[in-house]
Amino acid sequence: LPNRVHRTSSLTRGARGEGGAAVDRIVVEGADGVRLRGDAVGDEGDPPVILLHGGGQTRWSWQSTLEVLGRSGWRACSFDLRGHGESDWSPDADYAFASFAADVARVAEAVGEQPALVGASLGGLAALLAVGEHLGPRPLARALVLVDVAPRIETEGAERVRAFMQRHVETGFGSLDEVLDAVQEYNPHRPRPADTSGIERNLRRGEDGRWYWHWDPAYMLGRPRAAAEQGLSLERERLQAAARALTVPTLLVRGRMSDILSEEGAREMLELAPHARYVDVADAGHMVAGDRNDAFNAAVVDFLASVRGVG
């Protein structure tokens, strides 16, 4: 493995994930020394695919997809983005799109062989910038999957996400039931889970005994609505240019109930990258993989099977 990739000694190749797959814990050094921690399943000789979660989530959001891809002939890797989960918090609170994109480029280069990139929301924007702005003799990735994200993001939906993430960032939650109440208020169409183990992986327990989201509060604090909207506006032209520059096979997956990626936003993306394929998943919102996991996994596995030999 390249020097920037390290297996942790705390968990060996024999460890098992929820679905029984052997799991490697790996660490990659990001663009400015921030350590990015992840899991990898599947045969090390298989082509790599990297899964990148959305803002405020962790790599556990991909658990089912990770294991499905590992069983489908891919070396599947899922990473916590900087400031999220078990990855390092940025010492300078640097959570600009460009920094996330630079991390994605480092991870893609570190796995050795051109990977496929699957990014949801923030992870998708970072992957789009990393691939579209890459300079080199060959593309950074063999393929790109964007999950409910594109250069055009609906302001009202983005504000709803921002408000949800900021609401409890400092106060936390007194119980897991409070967390589930907040999630169901934000996403009422998804059934309330009886098993809390999934939500617990997106949380950390504070010294005060309260539950907090498992990401650096600096990622959201100090970003009022006006500043967030200005940031998206400033980045939109850059994202559009990256989309126009795409040459690798690309799949855009939209949740039909999404208030983040509209039909107009999807059409704009397909005009910017005419070669891209498109899947519109019924009965799914912005969190497509969580809302319709089987349909999402099937679409991604089918697409990646068609590009397996690319690179």
Helices and strands as residue ranges (DSSP letters): E 5-7, E 24-29, E 35-41, E 48-52, G 59-62, H 63-71, E 75-79, H 97-110, E 116-120, H 122-132, E 143-147, H 155-167, H 176-186, H 197-200, E 203-205, E 211-213, G 217-219, H 225-244, E 250-255, H 263-272, E 277-281, H 288-291, H 293-306
